[in-house]
Amino acid sequence: MTVSNLKSITLFVADQDAALAFYAHKLGFTVRQDVSNGEHRWLEVVPQNAQTGVLLLRPFPGIQAGTARGIMLAVPDVETAATELREAGVEVSGPTQMPWGLEATFSDPDGNGFVLSAA
């Protein structure tokens, strides 16, 4: 088996419209797919020029929204990215110098946790 890339990751969110607003307006992601089938909605957003998308799905029975942690986002400059997020109204911790490099952290409205790391 040869894997060429990660196609998408799934994040469970309580409100898909609120999540879409956060990812599109605060993080600058674009919509790759937004398809409804009855009560189910397949909502996928993607960072600019990225291959890997983020599925924003309502939780399945037994799964809680906001449980993902440590999702790494590569950015050209961690300090600039952290400042831009703060200016967009996102609460950001750091940047903090770690042994492996500079990083900053934030969460989406549901509590899914992200790490900004130098590309």
DRENMIZA-878122 format. One line per 3 residues: number of its first residue (from 1); for each residue x, y, z of N, C-alpha, C, CB. Coordinates in nm, 2 decimals. Glycine has a CB too. Layout:
NUM> X,Y,Z,X,Y,Z,X,Y,Z,X,Y,Z ~ ...
END
This chain:
1> 0.08,-0.12,0.00,0.00,0.00,0.00,0.09,0.12,0.00,-0.10,0.00,0.12 ~ 0.05,0.22,-0.08,0.12,0.35,-0.09,0.02,0.46,-0.06,0.19,0.37,-0.22 ~ 0.05,0.54,0.05,-0.04,0.65,0.08,0.03,0.77,0.03,-0.06,0.66,0.24
4> -0.04,0.85,-0.05,0.02,0.97,-0.11,0.00,1.10,-0.02,-0.04,1.00,-0.24 ~ -0.11,1.10,0.06,-0.13,1.21,0.15,-0.25,1.18,0.24,-0.15,1.35,0.07 ~ -0.27,1.27,0.34,-0.39,1.26,0.42,-0.50,1.34,0.35,-0.37,1.32,0.56
7> -0.61,1.27,0.32,-0.72,1.34,0.24,-0.80,1.43,0.34,-0.82,1.23,0.18 ~ -0.83,1.38,0.46,-0.91,1.47,0.55,-0.90,1.41,0.69,-1.05,1.48,0.51 ~ -0.93,1.50,0.79,-0.95,1.46,0.92,-1.09,1.50,0.96,-0.84,1.53,1.02
10> -1.14,1.43,1.06,-1.28,1.46,1.10,-1.28,1.53,1.24,-1.36,1.33,1.11 ~ -1.35,1.64,1.25,-1.37,1.71,1.38,-1.52,1.70,1.40,-1.32,1.85,1.38 ~ -1.56,1.67,1.52,-1.70,1.67,1.56,-1.73,1.80,1.62,-1.73,1.55,1.66
13> -1.84,1.86,1.57,-1.88,2.00,1.61,-2.03,2.00,1.65,-1.85,2.10,1.51 ~ -2.07,2.08,1.74,-2.21,2.08,1.79,-2.29,2.16,1.68,-2.22,2.15,1.92 ~ -2.24,2.26,1.62,-2.32,2.34,1.53,-2.23,2.36,1.40,-2.35,2.48,1.59
16> -2.27,2.30,1.29,-2.19,2.31,1.17,-2.18,2.45,1.11,-2.25,2.21,1.07 ~ -2.29,2.52,1.12,-2.29,2.66,1.07,-2.19,2.75,1.15,-2.43,2.72,1.07 ~ -2.19,2.73,1.28,-2.10,2.81,1.37,-1.96,2.77,1.34,-2.13,2.79,1.52
19> -1.93,2.64,1.32,-1.80,2.59,1.29,-1.75,2.64,1.15,-1.80,2.43,1.29 ~ -1.84,2.64,1.06,-1.81,2.69,0.92,-1.77,2.84,0.93,-1.93,2.68,0.83 ~ -1.84,2.92,1.01,-1.81,3.06,1.03,-1.67,3.07,1.09,-1.91,3.13,1.12
22> -1.64,2.99,1.19,-1.50,3.00,1.25,-1.39,2.96,1.15,-1.50,2.91,1.38 ~ -1.41,2.85,1.09,-1.30,2.80,1.00,-1.29,2.89,0.88,-1.33,2.66,0.96 ~ -1.40,2.94,0.82,-1.39,3.02,0.70,-1.35,3.17,0.74,-1.53,3.02,0.63
25> -1.41,3.23,0.84,-1.38,3.37,0.86,-1.26,3.40,0.95,-1.50,3.43,0.92 ~ -1.24,3.31,1.05,-1.13,3.33,1.14,-1.00,3.26,1.09,-1.16,3.29,1.28 ~ -1.01,3.14,1.03,-0.89,3.07,0.99,-0.86,3.09,0.84,-0.90,2.93,1.02
28> -0.96,3.13,0.76,-0.94,3.15,0.62,-0.95,3.03,0.54,-0.81,3.22,0.60 ~ -1.01,2.92,0.59,-1.03,2.80,0.51,-1.14,2.82,0.41,-1.07,2.68,0.60 ~ -1.14,2.74,0.30,-1.25,2.75,0.20,-1.33,2.62,0.21,-1.19,2.77,0.06
31> -1.45,2.63,0.15,-1.54,2.51,0.15,-1.50,2.42,0.03,-1.69,2.55,0.15 ~ -1.47,2.30,0.06,-1.45,2.20,-0.04,-1.58,2.13,-0.08,-1.34,2.10,0.00 ~ -1.65,2.09,0.02,-1.78,2.02,0.00,-1.88,2.07,0.11,-1.77,1.87,-0.01
34> -2.00,2.09,0.07,-2.11,2.11,0.16,-2.24,2.05,0.10,-2.13,2.27,0.19 ~ -2.26,1.92,0.14,-2.37,1.84,0.08,-2.46,1.79,0.19,-2.31,1.73,0.00 ~ -2.59,1.80,0.17,-2.68,1.75,0.27,-2.75,1.63,0.21,-2.78,1.85,0.31
37> -2.78,1.53,0.30,-2.86,1.41,0.26,-2.95,1.38,0.38,-2.76,1.29,0.23 ~ -3.07,1.43,0.37,-3.16,1.42,0.48,-3.11,1.50,0.59,-3.18,1.27,0.52 ~ -3.10,1.44,0.71,-3.06,1.51,0.83,-2.90,1.52,0.84,-3.11,1.45,0.95
40> -2.83,1.45,0.75,-2.69,1.45,0.75,-2.63,1.55,0.66,-2.64,1.30,0.72 ~ -2.52,1.61,0.70,-2.45,1.72,0.62,-2.30,1.68,0.62,-2.48,1.86,0.68 ~ -2.25,1.67,0.50,-2.11,1.65,0.48,-2.05,1.79,0.45,-2.08,1.55,0.36
43> -1.98,1.84,0.55,-1.92,1.97,0.54,-1.77,1.96,0.55,-1.98,2.07,0.65 ~ -1.70,1.99,0.44,-1.55,1.98,0.44,-1.49,2.12,0.41,-1.50,1.87,0.35 ~ -1.40,2.16,0.49,-1.32,2.29,0.46,-1.18,2.25,0.45,-1.35,2.39,0.58
46> -1.10,2.34,0.38,-0.96,2.31,0.36,-0.88,2.44,0.36,-0.94,2.25,0.21 ~ -0.76,2.44,0.43,-0.67,2.55,0.42,-0.63,2.59,0.28,-0.55,2.53,0.51 ~ -0.61,2.71,0.26,-0.56,2.76,0.12,-0.44,2.68,0.08,-0.53,2.91,0.12
49> -0.45,2.62,-0.05,-0.34,2.55,-0.11,-0.31,2.42,-0.04,-0.22,2.63,-0.12 ~ -0.39,2.36,0.04,-0.36,2.24,0.11,-0.44,2.12,0.05,-0.41,2.25,0.26 ~ -0.38,2.00,0.07,-0.45,1.88,0.02,-0.54,1.83,0.12,-0.35,1.78,-0.02
52> -0.51,1.84,0.25,-0.59,1.78,0.35,-0.70,1.87,0.40,-0.50,1.74,0.47 ~ -0.82,1.81,0.39,-0.94,1.88,0.43,-0.98,1.85,0.58,-1.05,1.86,0.34 ~ -1.07,1.93,0.63,-1.12,1.91,0.76,-1.27,1.89,0.75,-1.09,2.03,0.86
55> -1.32,1.77,0.79,-1.46,1.74,0.79,-1.52,1.79,0.92,-1.49,1.59,0.77 ~ -1.62,1.88,0.91,-1.69,1.93,1.03,-1.82,1.86,1.04,-1.71,2.09,1.02 ~ -1.83,1.76,1.12,-1.95,1.67,1.13,-2.01,1.68,1.26,-1.91,1.53,1.09
58> -2.14,1.66,1.26,-2.22,1.65,1.39,-2.18,1.52,1.45,-2.37,1.66,1.37 ~ -2.17,1.51,1.58,-2.13,1.39,1.65,-2.22,1.27,1.63,-2.11,1.41,1.80 ~ -2.17,1.15,1.61,-2.25,1.03,1.61,-2.29,1.00,1.75,-2.17,0.92,1.54
61> -2.39,0.91,1.77,-2.42,0.87,1.91,-2.30,0.81,1.98,-2.53,0.76,1.90 ~ -2.27,0.86,2.10,-2.16,0.81,2.18,-2.03,0.89,2.16,-2.13,0.67,2.15 ~ -2.04,0.99,2.07,-1.92,1.08,2.04,-1.96,1.22,2.08,-1.88,1.07,1.89
64> -1.86,1.28,2.15,-1.88,1.42,2.20,-1.81,1.52,2.11,-1.84,1.43,2.34 ~ -1.87,1.63,2.08,-1.81,1.74,2.00,-1.69,1.80,2.08,-1.91,1.85,1.97 ~ -1.59,1.84,2.01,-1.48,1.91,2.07,-1.38,1.83,2.15,-1.53,2.01,2.17
67> -1.36,1.70,2.10,-1.27,1.61,2.18,-1.13,1.60,2.11,-1.33,1.48,2.19 ~ -1.11,1.65,1.99,-0.98,1.64,1.92,-0.88,1.73,1.99,-1.00,1.67,1.77 ~ -0.75,1.69,2.00,-0.65,1.77,2.05,-0.52,1.75,1.97,-0.62,1.72,2.20
70> -0.43,1.85,1.97,-0.30,1.84,1.92,-0.29,1.84,1.77,-0.24,1.72,1.97 ~ -0.39,1.89,1.70,-0.39,1.90,1.55,-0.29,2.00,1.51,-0.53,1.92,1.49 ~ -0.19,1.97,1.44,-0.08,2.06,1.41,-0.11,2.13,1.27,0.06,1.99,1.40
73> -0.10,2.26,1.28,-0.12,2.34,1.16,0.01,2.41,1.12,-0.23,2.45,1.17 ~ 0.07,2.38,1.01,0.19,2.44,0.96,0.17,2.58,0.91,0.26,2.35,0.85 ~ 0.24,2.68,0.96,0.24,2.82,0.92,0.38,2.87,0.89,0.16,2.91,1.03
76> 0.39,2.97,0.80,0.52,3.02,0.77,0.59,3.09,0.89,0.51,3.12,0.66 ~ 0.51,3.16,0.98,0.56,3.23,1.09,0.46,3.22,1.20,0.59,3.38,1.05 ~ 0.50,3.15,1.31,0.41,3.13,1.42,0.36,3.26,1.49,0.48,3.03,1.53
79> 0.46,3.35,1.51,0.42,3.47,1.58,0.32,3.56,1.50,0.55,3.56,1.60 ~ 0.34,3.56,1.37,0.25,3.64,1.28,0.11,3.57,1.28,0.30,3.65,1.14 ~ 0.11,3.44,1.27,-0.02,3.36,1.27,-0.09,3.38,1.40,0.01,3.21,1.24
82> -0.02,3.38,1.51,-0.09,3.40,1.64,-0.15,3.54,1.65,0.02,3.38,1.75 ~ -0.07,3.64,1.60,-0.12,3.78,1.60,-0.25,3.79,1.52,-0.01,3.87,1.56 ~ -0.24,3.73,1.40,-0.36,3.74,1.31,-0.48,3.67,1.37,-0.33,3.67,1.17
85> -0.46,3.56,1.44,-0.58,3.49,1.50,-0.63,3.58,1.61,-0.53,3.36,1.56 ~ -0.54,3.64,1.69,-0.59,3.73,1.80,-0.67,3.84,1.74,-0.47,3.78,1.88 ~ -0.62,3.90,1.63,-0.69,4.01,1.57,-0.83,3.97,1.52,-0.61,4.07,1.46
88> -0.84,3.84,1.49,-0.97,3.78,1.44,-1.06,3.74,1.55,-0.95,3.66,1.34 ~ -1.01,3.76,1.68,-1.10,3.73,1.79,-1.08,3.59,1.85,-1.24,3.75,1.76 ~ -0.97,3.52,1.81,-0.94,3.39,1.86,-0.85,3.40,1.98,-0.88,3.30,1.75
91> -0.88,3.33,2.09,-0.79,3.32,2.21,-0.67,3.23,2.18,-0.87,3.28,2.34 ~ -0.55,3.28,2.18,-0.43,3.20,2.15,-0.34,3.20,2.27,-0.36,3.26,2.02 ~ -0.28,3.09,2.30,-0.17,3.08,2.40,-0.04,3.07,2.33,-0.20,2.95,2.49
94> 0.05,3.15,2.38,0.19,3.15,2.32,0.20,3.26,2.22,0.22,3.02,2.25 ~ 0.30,3.26,2.14,0.39,3.15,2.11,0.48,3.12,2.23,0.47,3.19,1.99 ~ 0.52,2.99,2.23,0.61,2.94,2.34,0.72,2.87,2.27,0.53,2.85,2.44
97> 0.84,2.89,2.31,0.96,2.82,2.26,0.97,2.68,2.32,1.09,2.90,2.28 ~ 0.95,2.58,2.25,0.96,2.44,2.30,1.10,2.39,2.24,0.84,2.36,2.25 ~ 1.14,2.27,2.30,1.27,2.22,2.25,1.27,2.19,2.10,1.30,2.09,2.33
100> 1.15,2.16,2.04,1.14,2.12,1.90,1.10,2.24,1.81,1.04,2.01,1.88 ~ 1.08,2.36,1.87,1.05,2.48,1.80,0.94,2.56,1.86,1.01,2.44,1.66 ~ 0.91,2.67,1.80,0.81,2.77,1.84,0.68,2.72,1.81,0.84,2.91,1.78
103> 0.58,2.73,1.91,0.45,2.69,1.89,0.35,2.78,1.96,0.43,2.54,1.92 ~ 0.23,2.78,1.91,0.12,2.85,1.98,-0.01,2.76,1.97,0.09,2.99,1.91 ~ -0.10,2.77,2.06,-0.21,2.69,2.06,-0.34,2.77,2.07,-0.21,2.59,2.18
106> -0.45,2.71,2.02,-0.58,2.77,2.03,-0.69,2.65,2.01,-0.60,2.88,1.92 ~ -0.81,2.69,2.04,-0.92,2.59,2.02,-1.03,2.65,1.93,-0.98,2.55,2.16 ~ -1.11,2.57,1.87,-1.22,2.61,1.80,-1.34,2.63,1.90,-1.26,2.51,1.68
109> -1.45,2.68,1.86,-1.56,2.71,1.95,-1.61,2.58,2.03,-1.68,2.77,1.88 ~ -1.59,2.46,1.97,-1.63,2.34,2.04,-1.52,2.29,2.13,-1.66,2.24,1.94 ~ -1.40,2.34,2.13,-1.29,2.29,2.21,-1.19,2.20,2.15,-1.35,2.22,2.33
112> -1.21,2.18,2.01,-1.10,2.10,1.94,-0.98,2.18,1.94,-1.15,2.07,1.79 ~ -0.86,2.12,1.98,-0.74,2.19,2.01,-0.64,2.18,1.89,-0.67,2.14,2.13 ~ -0.58,2.30,1.86,-0.48,2.31,1.75,-0.35,2.36,1.80,-0.54,2.40,1.64
115> -0.24,2.33,1.73,-0.11,2.38,1.75,-0.06,2.44,1.63,-0.01,2.27,1.80 ~ -0.01,2.57,1.63,0.05,2.63,1.52,0.20,2.60,1.53,0.03,2.79,1.52 ~ 0.26,2.56,1.42,0.40,2.52,1.42,0.46,2.57,1.29,0.41,2.36,1.43
118> 0.58,2.61,1.29,0.65,2.66,1.17,0.65,2.55,1.07,0.79,2.70,1.21 ~ 0.63,2.59,0.94,0.62,2.50,0.83,0.76,2.45,0.80,0.57,2.57,0.71
END
